[in-house]
Amino acid sequence: MKLKYAYLLIAGLIIISSCKKDEDSPGEVIPPQLLSEVATENDAEIIEFLKTHFYNKEEFDAVSEGFDLKIKFDTIAGANSSKQSIFDSPLLITETISVESSSFGRTDGEVINHKLYTLVVRQGVEQGKPTIGDFSILRYEGSLLNNTLFDASSSQPVRFNLSSVVRGFGNGVKNFQTGVGPMDNSDGTVSYEDFGIGAIFIPSGLGYFDSSSNASIPAYTPLVFKIDAFDYEPDSDFDGDGIPSILEDLNNNGNLNDDNTDNEAEGLSVYLPNFNDTDDDNDGILTIDEIELDAEGNFVGFKDTDGDGIPDHLDNDL
């Protein structure tokens, strides 16, 4: 199974298997909601879940032979009434991410802060963490808050760029250190050891919001992803233009998909953000030919031939 990028900004990169578009029950019409309304509702739903559920902390604290290293959630009730909630766990990371309603085709001009919650049950042993521009190698399982499973990778690692998936997923994964591997197994598969393990709780504004290619995900629905963070590729160059993708976040807002220097030249039928565009200024000269590279082809720096403060690869009036 694959994870699909929600905003449809990157043509051709399909990460979640494309199922038919969400359809409501016959005769049922869900009126459009404002991003601000949904953000408030989703945050309340996620907090309610975090405060009323716990994970199998004891199994991770004292790993025994045969433990599968899988996160399990259960309700705090009955015999489990004394369990520490996920919300109160010191391993829970809360981040605030600004989202523009225009990224979902809205014209109301809203810019709304969203809370992203990441539970890092175990950090990997490798130092360093991926950026939202890097390729990540991991295993995942996606579900709704009611535990309805809508997607999962196979037991083997999958690889994709963290800016080519729903925004909350990529921003959650960048909180994890990774493990050791890959190690070849005798059956042709590979495995990793001492990798990061956790879960990401995503409001719909950082997910699919009012649409999804998966019929199992209703509009305006929060998502939960359990992940095993195996490895990542530092300084990934998604489009092969010679610039590490993370350096193409021109406004430094942690979102590579709203940086598109030649948007007007591309027109309405195409939208290629710079990290997925081999000619960032649409001047007919490839970006890789307008930057500085060393003898091995590694990025060194940007050129500014006419000294106007605009790098050559973003300046189409040289």
C-alpha positions as a Markdown table, in Angstrom:
| # | Residue | x | y | z |
|---|---|---|---|---|
| 1 | Met | 0.0 | 0.0 | 0.0 |
| 2 | Lys | 1.1 | 3.5 | -0.5 |
| 3 | Leu | 0.8 | 7.0 | 1.0 |
| 4 | Lys | -0.7 | 9.6 | -1.4 |
| 5 | Tyr | 0.2 | 13.3 | -1.3 |
| 6 | Ala | -3.0 | 15.2 | -0.3 |
| 7 | Tyr | -2.7 | 18.5 | -2.1 |
| 8 | Leu | -2.2 | 17.2 | -5.6 |
| 9 | Leu | 0.8 | 19.5 | -6.1 |
| 10 | Ile | 3.2 | 16.8 | -7.2 |
| 11 | Ala | 2.2 | 15.1 | -10.4 |
| 12 | Gly | 3.2 | 11.5 | -10.8 |
| 13 | Leu | 4.4 | 10.7 | -7.2 |
| 14 | Ile | 1.8 | 8.4 | -5.8 |
| 15 | Ile | 2.5 | 7.1 | -2.4 |
| 16 | Ile | -0.8 | 5.7 | -1.2 |
| 17 | Ser | -2.6 | 3.4 | -3.5 |
| 18 | Ser | -5.3 | 5.3 | -5.4 |
| 19 | Cys | -8.7 | 4.1 | -4.6 |
| 20 | Lys | -11.9 | 5.7 | -5.7 |
| 21 | Lys | -12.6 | 9.2 | -4.5 |
| 22 | Asp | -14.6 | 9.6 | -1.2 |
| 23 | Glu | -18.3 | 9.3 | -1.7 |
| 24 | Asp | -20.9 | 10.2 | 0.9 |
| 25 | Ser | -23.9 | 8.0 | 1.5 |
| 26 | Pro | -26.6 | 8.5 | -1.2 |
| 27 | Gly | -28.5 | 11.7 | -0.5 |
| 28 | Glu | -26.1 | 12.8 | 2.2 |
| 29 | Val | -24.5 | 16.2 | 1.7 |
| 30 | Ile | -21.8 | 17.4 | 3.9 |
| 31 | Pro | -21.7 | 21.2 | 3.8 |
| 32 | Pro | -18.2 | 22.8 | 3.5 |
| 33 | Gln | -16.6 | 23.9 | 6.8 |
| 34 | Leu | -14.1 | 26.6 | 7.4 |
| 35 | Leu | -10.5 | 25.5 | 8.1 |
| 36 | Ser | -10.7 | 27.4 | 11.4 |
| 37 | Glu | -13.8 | 25.4 | 12.5 |
| 38 | Val | -12.3 | 22.1 | 11.5 |
| 39 | Ala | -9.0 | 22.8 | 13.2 |
| 40 | Thr | -10.7 | 23.5 | 16.5 |
| 41 | Glu | -12.9 | 20.4 | 16.3 |
| 42 | Asn | -10.1 | 18.1 | 15.2 |
| 43 | Asp | -7.8 | 19.3 | 18.0 |
| 44 | Ala | -10.6 | 18.6 | 20.6 |
| 45 | Glu | -11.1 | 15.1 | 19.1 |
| 46 | Ile | -7.3 | 14.3 | 19.2 |
| 47 | Ile | -6.9 | 15.6 | 22.7 |
| 48 | Glu | -9.9 | 13.6 | 23.9 |
| 49 | Phe | -8.3 | 10.5 | 22.4 |
| 50 | Leu | -4.9 | 11.3 | 23.9 |
| 51 | Lys | -6.4 | 11.9 | 27.4 |
| 52 | Thr | -8.5 | 8.7 | 27.4 |
| 53 | His | -6.0 | 6.2 | 25.9 |
| 54 | Phe | -2.6 | 4.8 | 26.9 |
| 55 | Tyr | 0.0 | 2.8 | 25.0 |
| 56 | Asn | 1.8 | -0.4 | 26.0 |
| 57 | Lys | 4.5 | 1.5 | 27.8 |
| 58 | Glu | 5.5 | -1.4 | 30.1 |
| 59 | Glu | 6.3 | -3.6 | 27.1 |
| 60 | Phe | 8.7 | -1.0 | 25.7 |
| 61 | Asp | 10.2 | -0.2 | 29.1 |
| 62 | Ala | 11.2 | -3.9 | 29.6 |
| 63 | Val | 11.4 | -5.5 | 26.2 |
| 64 | Ser | 11.1 | -9.3 | 26.6 |
| 65 | Glu | 11.8 | -12.0 | 24.1 |
| 66 | Gly | 9.1 | -12.3 | 21.6 |
| 67 | Phe | 7.8 | -8.7 | 21.9 |
| 68 | Asp | 7.0 | -7.5 | 18.4 |
| 69 | Leu | 7.8 | -3.8 | 19.2 |
| 70 | Lys | 4.4 | -2.8 | 18.0 |
| 71 | Ile | 2.5 | 0.2 | 19.6 |
| 72 | Lys | -0.9 | -0.8 | 21.0 |
| 73 | Phe | -3.5 | 1.7 | 22.2 |
| 74 | Asp | -6.2 | 1.0 | 24.8 |
| 75 | Thr | -8.8 | 2.9 | 26.8 |
| 76 | Ile | -8.1 | 4.1 | 30.3 |
| 77 | Ala | -10.9 | 2.3 | 32.2 |
| 78 | Gly | -11.5 | -0.6 | 34.5 |
| 79 | Ala | -8.3 | -2.5 | 35.3 |
| 80 | Asn | -6.4 | 0.1 | 33.2 |
| 81 | Ser | -7.7 | 3.1 | 35.2 |
| 82 | Ser | -4.3 | 3.9 | 36.6 |
| 83 | Lys | -2.5 | 4.0 | 33.3 |
| 84 | Gln | -0.7 | 7.2 | 32.2 |
| 85 | Ser | -2.5 | 8.8 | 29.3 |
| 86 | Ile | -0.7 | 9.5 | 26.1 |
| 87 | Phe | -1.5 | 13.2 | 26.6 |
| 88 | Asp | 0.5 | 13.1 | 29.9 |
| 89 | Ser | 3.4 | 11.1 | 28.5 |
| 90 | Pro | 6.8 | 13.0 | 28.5 |
| 91 | Leu | 7.4 | 11.4 | 25.1 |
| 92 | Leu | 4.6 | 13.3 | 23.4 |
| 93 | Ile | 5.8 | 16.2 | 21.2 |
| 94 | Thr | 3.4 | 19.0 | 20.3 |
| 95 | Glu | 4.1 | 21.3 | 17.4 |
| 96 | Thr | 2.2 | 24.2 | 15.9 |
| 97 | Ile | 2.0 | 24.4 | 12.1 |
| 98 | Ser | 0.4 | 27.2 | 10.1 |
| 99 | Val | -1.9 | 26.1 | 7.3 |
| 100 | Glu | -3.4 | 28.3 | 4.5 |
| 101 | Ser | -6.9 | 27.4 | 3.4 |
| 102 | Ser | -5.8 | 28.2 | -0.2 |
| 103 | Ser | -3.8 | 24.9 | -0.1 |
| 104 | Phe | -7.1 | 23.2 | -0.2 |
| 105 | Gly | -8.5 | 25.4 | -3.0 |
| 106 | Arg | -10.4 | 27.7 | -0.6 |
| 107 | Thr | -10.6 | 31.5 | -1.4 |
| 108 | Asp | -11.5 | 32.7 | 2.1 |
| 109 | Gly | -7.9 | 33.7 | 3.0 |
| 110 | Glu | -7.7 | 31.8 | 6.3 |
| 111 | Val | -4.3 | 31.1 | 7.8 |
| 112 | Ile | -4.9 | 28.8 | 10.8 |
| 113 | Asn | -2.5 | 27.2 | 13.3 |
| 114 | His | -2.8 | 23.5 | 13.7 |
| 115 | Lys | -1.5 | 21.2 | 16.5 |
| 116 | Leu | 0.5 | 18.1 | 15.5 |
| 117 | Tyr | 1.1 | 15.5 | 18.1 |
| 118 | Thr | 4.0 | 13.0 | 17.8 |
| 119 | Leu | 4.5 | 10.2 | 20.3 |
| 120 | Val | 8.2 | 9.1 | 20.2 |
| 121 | Val | 8.0 | 5.8 | 22.0 |
| 122 | Arg | 11.6 | 4.9 | 21.1 |
| 123 | Gln | 14.3 | 6.9 | 19.4 |
| 124 | Gly | 16.6 | 5.2 | 17.0 |
| 125 | Val | 20.3 | 4.9 | 17.8 |
| 126 | Glu | 21.6 | 6.8 | 14.8 |
| 127 | Gln | 22.3 | 10.5 | 15.4 |
| 128 | Gly | 20.5 | 13.0 | 13.2 |
| 129 | Lys | 16.9 | 13.2 | 12.0 |
| 130 | Pro | 15.5 | 13.7 | 8.5 |
| 131 | Thr | 14.2 | 17.0 | 7.2 |
| 132 | Ile | 11.0 | 17.5 | 5.3 |
| 133 | Gly | 13.1 | 17.5 | 2.1 |
| 134 | Asp | 14.6 | 14.0 | 2.7 |
| 135 | Phe | 13.7 | 10.6 | 1.5 |
| 136 | Ser | 12.7 | 8.4 | 4.5 |
| 137 | Ile | 12.8 | 4.6 | 4.7 |
| 138 | Leu | 10.1 | 3.3 | 7.1 |
| 139 | Arg | 7.1 | 1.1 | 7.8 |
| 140 | Tyr | 3.7 | 2.6 | 8.6 |
| 141 | Glu | 0.1 | 1.9 | 9.5 |
| 142 | Gly | -2.7 | 4.5 | 9.1 |
| 143 | Ser | -6.0 | 4.5 | 11.0 |
| 144 | Leu | -8.7 | 6.8 | 12.2 |
| 145 | Leu | -9.2 | 7.6 | 15.9 |
| 146 | Asn | -11.8 | 4.9 | 16.1 |
| 147 | Asn | -9.1 | 2.3 | 15.1 |
| 148 | Thr | -10.4 | 1.9 | 11.6 |
| 149 | Leu | -7.4 | 0.9 | 9.5 |
| 150 | Phe | -7.3 | 2.6 | 6.1 |
| 151 | Asp | -3.8 | 1.9 | 4.9 |
| 152 | Ala | -0.6 | 0.1 | 5.8 |
| 153 | Ser | 2.7 | -0.7 | 4.2 |
| 154 | Ser | 4.0 | -4.2 | 3.9 |
| 155 | Ser | 6.4 | -5.7 | 6.4 |
| 156 | Gln | 9.2 | -4.5 | 4.2 |
| 157 | Pro | 10.5 | -0.9 | 4.2 |
| 158 | Val | 9.0 | 1.7 | 1.9 |
| 159 | Arg | 10.8 | 4.8 | 0.7 |
| 160 | Phe | 9.4 | 8.2 | -0.1 |
| 161 | Asn | 10.1 | 11.9 | 0.2 |
| 162 | Leu | 8.7 | 13.5 | 3.3 |
| 163 | Ser | 7.3 | 16.5 | 1.3 |
| 164 | Ser | 5.4 | 14.2 | -1.0 |
| 165 | Val | 3.0 | 12.8 | 1.6 |
| 166 | Val | 0.4 | 14.6 | 3.7 |
| 167 | Arg | 2.0 | 17.4 | 5.6 |
| 168 | Gly | 1.4 | 16.1 | 9.1 |
| 169 | Phe | 3.0 | 12.8 | 8.3 |
| 170 | Gly | 6.3 | 14.4 | 7.0 |
| 171 | Asn | 6.5 | 16.8 | 9.9 |
| 172 | Gly | 5.9 | 14.0 | 12.4 |
| 173 | Val | 8.6 | 11.7 | 10.9 |
| 174 | Lys | 11.2 | 14.4 | 11.2 |
| 175 | Asn | 11.1 | 13.9 | 15.0 |
| 176 | Phe | 12.6 | 10.4 | 14.8 |
| 177 | Gln | 16.2 | 9.2 | 14.8 |
| 178 | Thr | 16.6 | 6.0 | 12.8 |
| 179 | Gly | 18.2 | 2.6 | 13.2 |
| 180 | Val | 20.9 | 0.3 | 11.9 |
| 181 | Gly | 20.7 | -1.4 | 8.5 |
| 182 | Pro | 19.6 | -2.6 | 6.1 |
| 183 | Met | 20.7 | -6.1 | 6.8 |
| 184 | Asp | 20.1 | -8.8 | 4.2 |
| 185 | Asn | 18.0 | -11.8 | 5.3 |
| 186 | Ser | 18.3 | -15.2 | 3.8 |
| 187 | Asp | 14.9 | -15.0 | 2.2 |
| 188 | Gly | 15.7 | -11.9 | 0.1 |
| 189 | Thr | 14.2 | -9.4 | 2.5 |
| 190 | Val | 16.0 | -6.8 | 4.6 |
| 191 | Ser | 15.7 | -5.8 | 8.2 |
| 192 | Tyr | 16.8 | -3.0 | 10.6 |
| 193 | Glu | 17.6 | -2.9 | 14.3 |
| 194 | Asp | 17.3 | -0.2 | 17.0 |
| 195 | Phe | 15.1 | 2.0 | 14.8 |
| 196 | Gly | 12.7 | 4.8 | 16.0 |
| 197 | Ile | 9.2 | 3.8 | 16.9 |
| 198 | Gly | 6.2 | 6.0 | 17.4 |
| 199 | Ala | 2.8 | 7.4 | 16.4 |
| 200 | Ile | 1.7 | 10.7 | 14.7 |
| 201 | Phe | -1.8 | 12.2 | 15.4 |
| 202 | Ile | -2.7 | 14.4 | 12.5 |
| 203 | Pro | -5.6 | 17.0 | 12.2 |
| 204 | Ser | -7.3 | 16.9 | 8.8 |
| 205 | Gly | -5.8 | 20.3 | 8.0 |
| 206 | Leu | -2.4 | 18.6 | 8.0 |
| 207 | Gly | -3.9 | 15.6 | 6.2 |
| 208 | Tyr | -6.7 | 15.2 | 3.6 |
| 209 | Phe | -9.1 | 17.9 | 5.0 |
| 210 | Asp | -12.2 | 17.7 | 2.9 |
| 211 | Ser | -11.1 | 15.2 | 0.3 |
| 212 | Ser | -9.3 | 11.9 | 0.0 |
| 213 | Ser | -8.7 | 9.2 | -2.6 |
| 214 | Asn | -9.4 | 6.6 | 0.0 |
| 215 | Ala | -13.1 | 5.9 | 0.7 |
| 216 | Ser | -12.3 | 4.8 | 4.2 |
| 217 | Ile | -11.3 | 8.4 | 5.2 |
| 218 | Pro | -14.3 | 10.7 | 5.7 |
| 219 | Ala | -14.0 | 14.4 | 5.1 |
| 220 | Tyr | -12.5 | 16.5 | 8.0 |
| 221 | Thr | -11.2 | 13.4 | 9.8 |
| 222 | Pro | -8.1 | 13.2 | 12.0 |
| 223 | Leu | -5.6 | 10.5 | 11.2 |
| 224 | Val | -3.2 | 8.3 | 13.3 |
| 225 | Phe | 0.0 | 6.8 | 11.8 |
| 226 | Lys | 2.1 | 4.3 | 13.6 |
| 227 | Ile | 5.6 | 4.3 | 12.2 |
| 228 | Asp | 8.9 | 2.4 | 12.4 |
| 229 | Ala | 11.6 | 4.9 | 11.3 |
| 230 | Phe | 14.3 | 2.7 | 9.7 |
| 231 | Asp | 16.6 | 5.1 | 7.8 |
| 232 | Tyr | 16.7 | 8.3 | 5.8 |
| 233 | Glu | 18.8 | 9.9 | 3.1 |
| 234 | Pro | 20.4 | 13.2 | 4.2 |
| 235 | Asp | 20.4 | 16.1 | 1.8 |
| 236 | Ser | 18.1 | 14.4 | -0.6 |
| 237 | Asp | 17.6 | 16.0 | -4.0 |
| 238 | Phe | 14.1 | 15.0 | -5.0 |
| 239 | Asp | 14.2 | 16.5 | -8.6 |
| 240 | Gly | 17.9 | 15.9 | -9.3 |
| 241 | Asp | 18.6 | 19.6 | -10.0 |
| 242 | Gly | 21.7 | 19.7 | -7.8 |
| 243 | Ile | 20.1 | 21.5 | -4.9 |
| 244 | Pro | 19.3 | 19.5 | -1.7 |
| 245 | Ser | 15.5 | 19.8 | -1.4 |
| 246 | Ile | 15.5 | 21.3 | 2.0 |
| 247 | Leu | 17.4 | 24.3 | 0.6 |
| 248 | Glu | 14.4 | 25.0 | -1.7 |
| 249 | Asp | 12.2 | 26.0 | 1.2 |
| 250 | Leu | 12.5 | 29.7 | 0.2 |
| 251 | Asn | 10.2 | 31.1 | 2.9 |
| 252 | Asn | 11.6 | 28.8 | 5.6 |
| 253 | Asn | 8.1 | 27.7 | 6.7 |
| 254 | Gly | 8.8 | 24.0 | 6.7 |
| 255 | Asn | 6.6 | 23.4 | 3.7 |
| 256 | Leu | 8.3 | 22.8 | 0.3 |
| 257 | Asn | 5.1 | 22.7 | -1.6 |
| 258 | Asp | 4.4 | 26.5 | -1.4 |
| 259 | Asp | 7.7 | 27.5 | -2.9 |
| 260 | Asn | 7.2 | 27.8 | -6.7 |
| 261 | Thr | 9.2 | 30.5 | -8.3 |
| 262 | Asp | 7.8 | 30.1 | -11.8 |
| 263 | Asn | 4.2 | 29.5 | -10.9 |
| 264 | Glu | 2.9 | 32.2 | -13.2 |
| 265 | Ala | 4.9 | 30.9 | -16.2 |
| 266 | Glu | 3.6 | 27.3 | -15.6 |
| 267 | Gly | 0.0 | 28.4 | -15.8 |
| 268 | Leu | -3.1 | 26.7 | -14.3 |
| 269 | Ser | -2.5 | 23.2 | -15.7 |
| 270 | Val | 0.9 | 22.6 | -14.0 |
| 271 | Tyr | 2.1 | 23.3 | -10.5 |
| 272 | Leu | 5.7 | 22.2 | -9.8 |
| 273 | Pro | 7.2 | 23.5 | -6.5 |
| 274 | Asn | 10.9 | 24.2 | -6.8 |
| 275 | Phe | 11.9 | 20.9 | -5.1 |
| 276 | Asn | 10.1 | 19.1 | -7.9 |
| 277 | Asp | 11.2 | 21.4 | -10.8 |
| 278 | Thr | 14.4 | 21.0 | -12.8 |
| 279 | Asp | 14.1 | 24.6 | -14.2 |
| 280 | Asp | 13.0 | 26.7 | -11.2 |
| 281 | Asp | 12.7 | 30.0 | -13.1 |
| 282 | Asn | 11.4 | 28.5 | -16.4 |
| 283 | Asp | 14.1 | 30.3 | -18.4 |
| 284 | Gly | 15.0 | 27.2 | -20.5 |
| 285 | Ile | 18.3 | 26.6 | -18.6 |
| 286 | Leu | 18.3 | 23.7 | -16.2 |
| 287 | Thr | 18.8 | 24.7 | -12.5 |
| 288 | Ile | 21.7 | 22.3 | -12.3 |
| 289 | Asp | 23.5 | 24.4 | -14.9 |
| 290 | Glu | 22.9 | 27.7 | -12.9 |
| 291 | Ile | 24.4 | 26.7 | -9.5 |
| 292 | Glu | 27.9 | 25.8 | -8.2 |
| 293 | Leu | 28.9 | 22.2 | -8.0 |
| 294 | Asp | 32.2 | 20.6 | -7.0 |
| 295 | Ala | 34.1 | 18.1 | -9.2 |
| 296 | Glu | 32.0 | 15.2 | -7.8 |
| 297 | Gly | 28.7 | 17.0 | -8.7 |
| 298 | Asn | 27.9 | 18.0 | -5.1 |
| 299 | Phe | 26.2 | 21.2 | -4.3 |
| 300 | Val | 28.5 | 24.1 | -3.3 |
| 301 | Gly | 26.5 | 27.2 | -3.6 |
| 302 | Phe | 24.4 | 29.6 | -5.6 |
| 303 | Lys | 25.5 | 31.9 | -8.4 |
| 304 | Asp | 24.3 | 35.5 | -8.9 |
| 305 | Thr | 25.8 | 36.5 | -12.2 |
| 306 | Asp | 24.2 | 40.0 | -12.4 |
| 307 | Gly | 24.6 | 40.8 | -8.7 |
| 308 | Asp | 20.9 | 41.7 | -8.3 |
| 309 | Gly | 20.5 | 39.5 | -5.1 |
| 310 | Ile | 18.5 | 36.9 | -7.0 |
| 311 | Pro | 20.3 | 33.5 | -7.6 |
| 312 | Asp | 20.7 | 32.7 | -11.2 |
| 313 | His | 18.5 | 29.6 | -11.0 |
| 314 | Leu | 15.6 | 31.8 | -9.8 |
| 315 | Asp | 16.3 | 34.8 | -12.1 |
| 316 | Asn | 14.8 | 34.5 | -15.5 |
| 317 | Asp | 15.9 | 37.9 | -16.8 |
| 318 | Leu | 19.6 | 37.4 | -16.9 |
